[in-house]
Each structure stands twice: as structure tokens, then as C-alpha cells.
């Protein structure tokens, strides 16, 4: 992963889409903003927000989970984009442009996720373990031929 999450190309792509969607929605009438606009703006913002949250997680499983949430938000955005098209809130060319951008972002997200899974698998194969040196045991101690005398055994039987 990059040194800072602001440098992630995938995050920048998500931000461009989210900001562009926001600017479109701000031009709609109040009813369209309230019913569709809030939903598409939230889902578009959620794509990048989950990528950023993924970056802030330490555990690979959590990182991947937030990338999966991001992918879910991307598909939700595509759903709302279909509603925008059917309700004629944007012209067909604008809808197609967003659809293409979201498809490209989905591919980037899948590649990013696959790369993260590869890093996790590679690290799992090279786990560092701490081991102590094996203890040395000596069998050179001479034991008496008789370990317990009759007196010892009588004491035990008591």
C-alpha cells in the first residue's frame, strides 16, 4: 500500500466520481434531491470512504472487508444511476459517462483487493516464528540398580 491514503489512485478516482455526482445532484429540484439525490450522493461518497477506512485498518481481514463494503457501495451507486436514467434526471450521455467511470473503478477495486489478498498470502507463507534452542538432556547419570529398597516399599504400603 502507498505511504499515505491520499496518494492511492483508486481513492482519487472514487473522490472524482463522488464530487461530480454531488455537483450534478445540487442542480436538481428539491423532490429529486430528497428521493434520489441523497441516496446516490451517499453511496458514491461511501465508495471512497470505505477505501479510506480500509487503509486505516491493521488486520488484512478488516482491510478486505472494507474493500468489499466499498464494492457494495459502488454497485449501489450504479443502482441509483439507473434510477437517475429512468427518471430523466440526467441526460443519457452523462449517465453513460458515470456508468463507464464506475465500471473502471470497479476493475481498479477488484485489482486492488486481489493485490492485497496476494500480499496477505505472501506474508502468511513467510511467517516469522520465535524458537528457543533445543534443551540438551544428558542420559549419562548413573542410577543405582535398585531404586527402592524393601524398607522404602514397606513405608509406601504403609
C-alpha positions as CSV (number, residue, x, y, z in Angstrom):
1,X,0.0,0.0,0.0
2,X,1.0,3.6,-0.5
3,X,2.7,5.7,2.2
4,X,-0.5,7.8,2.6
5,X,-4.0,7.0,1.7
6,X,-4.4,10.4,-0.2
7,X,-1.9,9.0,-2.7
8,X,-4.0,6.0,-3.6
9,X,-5.1,6.3,-7.2
10,X,-8.2,4.3,-6.5
11,X,-9.2,6.7,-3.8
12,X,-8.6,9.7,-6.0
13,X,-10.8,8.1,-8.7
14,X,-13.6,7.5,-6.2
15,X,-13.4,11.1,-5.0
16,X,-13.6,12.5,-8.5
17,X,-16.8,10.4,-9.1
18,X,-18.3,11.4,-5.8
19,X,-17.6,15.1,-6.2
20,X,-19.0,15.0,-9.7
21,X,-22.2,13.2,-8.6
22,X,-22.6,15.8,-5.8
23,X,-22.3,18.7,-8.3
24,X,-25.0,17.1,-10.5
25,X,-27.4,16.4,-7.7
26,X,-27.1,20.0,-6.4
27,X,-28.7,21.2,-9.7
28,X,-31.9,19.0,-9.2
29,X,-35.2,20.2,-7.7
30,X,-35.9,19.5,-4.1
31,X,-38.0,16.4,-4.6
32,X,-35.4,14.7,-6.8
33,X,-32.7,15.6,-4.4
34,X,-34.6,14.2,-1.5
35,X,-35.7,10.9,-3.1
36,X,-32.7,10.0,-5.4
37,X,-30.1,12.7,-4.9
38,X,-29.3,12.0,-1.2
39,X,-29.1,8.2,-1.9
40,X,-26.8,8.4,-4.9
41,X,-24.6,11.1,-3.2
42,X,-24.3,8.9,-0.1
43,X,-23.5,5.7,-2.0
44,X,-20.9,7.5,-4.2
45,X,-19.3,9.0,-1.1
46,X,-19.3,5.6,0.6
47,X,-17.1,4.1,-2.1
48,X,-14.1,6.3,-1.2
49,X,-14.9,6.4,2.5
50,X,-14.7,2.6,2.7
51,X,-11.4,2.6,0.8
52,X,-10.0,5.1,3.2
53,X,-11.3,3.1,6.2
54,X,-9.7,0.0,4.7
55,X,-6.4,1.8,4.6
56,X,-6.6,2.7,8.3
57,X,-7.1,-0.9,9.4
58,X,-4.2,-3.1,10.5
59,X,-5.7,-6.6,10.1
60,X,-5.8,-7.9,6.5
61,X,-9.3,-9.4,7.1
62,X,-10.6,-6.0,8.1
63,X,-8.9,-4.2,5.2
64,X,-10.5,-6.7,2.8
65,X,-13.9,-6.3,4.5
66,X,-14.0,-2.6,4.0
67,X,-12.9,-3.0,0.4
68,X,-15.9,-5.3,-0.1
69,X,-18.1,-2.7,1.5
70,X,-16.7,-0.2,-1.0
71,X,-17.6,-2.6,-3.8
72,X,-21.1,-2.8,-2.4
73,X,-21.4,0.9,-2.4
74,X,-20.2,1.1,-5.9
75,X,-23.0,-1.3,-7.1
76,X,-25.5,0.7,-5.0
77,X,-24.3,3.8,-6.9
78,X,-24.9,2.0,-10.2
79,X,-28.4,1.1,-9.0
80,X,-29.2,4.8,-8.2
81,X,-27.6,5.8,-11.5
82,X,-30.2,3.5,-13.2
83,X,-33.0,5.3,-11.3
84,X,-31.5,8.7,-12.4
85,X,-31.7,7.5,-16.0
86,X,-35.2,6.1,-15.8
87,X,-36.4,9.3,-14.1
88,X,-34.6,11.6,-16.6
89,X,-32.6,13.4,-14.0
90,X,-29.5,13.4,-16.2
91,X,-29.1,13.1,-20.0
92,X,-28.2,9.7,-21.4
93,X,-24.6,10.8,-22.2
94,X,-23.9,11.8,-18.6
95,X,-25.4,8.6,-17.2
96,X,-23.2,6.6,-19.6
97,X,-20.1,8.6,-18.6
98,X,-20.8,7.8,-14.9
99,X,-21.5,4.2,-15.7
100,X,-18.2,3.8,-17.5
101,X,-16.3,5.6,-14.7
102,X,-17.9,3.2,-12.1
103,X,-17.0,0.2,-14.2
104,X,-13.4,1.3,-14.4
105,X,-13.4,2.0,-10.7
106,X,-14.9,-1.5,-10.1
107,X,-12.0,-3.0,-12.0
108,X,-9.5,-1.0,-10.1
109,X,-11.1,-2.0,-6.8
110,X,-11.0,-5.7,-7.8
111,X,-7.3,-5.4,-8.8
112,X,-6.5,-3.6,-5.6
113,X,-8.3,-6.2,-3.5
114,X,-6.6,-9.0,-5.3
115,X,-3.2,-7.4,-4.7
116,X,-4.0,-7.1,-1.0
117,X,-5.0,-10.7,-0.8
118,X,-1.7,-11.6,-2.6
119,X,0.3,-9.6,0.0
120,X,-1.6,-11.4,2.8
121,X,-0.9,-14.8,1.3
122,X,2.8,-14.0,0.8
123,X,3.2,-12.8,4.4
124,X,1.4,-15.9,5.6
125,X,3.9,-18.1,3.8
126,X,6.8,-16.2,5.4
127,X,5.7,-16.1,8.9
128,X,8.4,-15.3,11.4
129,X,8.5,-17.6,14.4
130,X,10.4,-17.3,17.5
131,X,12.1,-20.5,18.6
132,X,14.2,-21.4,21.5
133,X,17.3,-23.5,21.1
134,X,16.6,-27.1,22.0
135,X,17.4,-28.1,25.5
136,X,20.2,-30.5,26.0
137,X,19.4,-33.6,28.0
138,X,22.1,-35.9,29.4
139,X,21.5,-39.6,30.0
140,X,24.9,-40.1,31.4
141,X,23.6,-40.1,35.0
142,X,24.2,-43.4,36.7
143,X,21.2,-44.7,38.6
144,X,21.5,-47.4,41.3
145,X,20.4,-50.8,40.2
146,X,17.7,-50.8,42.9
147,X,15.7,-47.6,43.0
148,X,13.7,-48.5,46.1
149,X,14.7,-50.7,49.0
150,X,12.4,-53.1,50.7
151,X,12.2,-50.6,53.6
152,X,11.0,-47.8,51.1
153,X,8.4,-50.0,49.6
154,X,7.1,-51.1,53.0
155,X,6.8,-47.5,54.0
156,X,4.7,-46.8,50.9
157,X,2.4,-49.7,51.5
158,X,2.1,-48.4,55.0
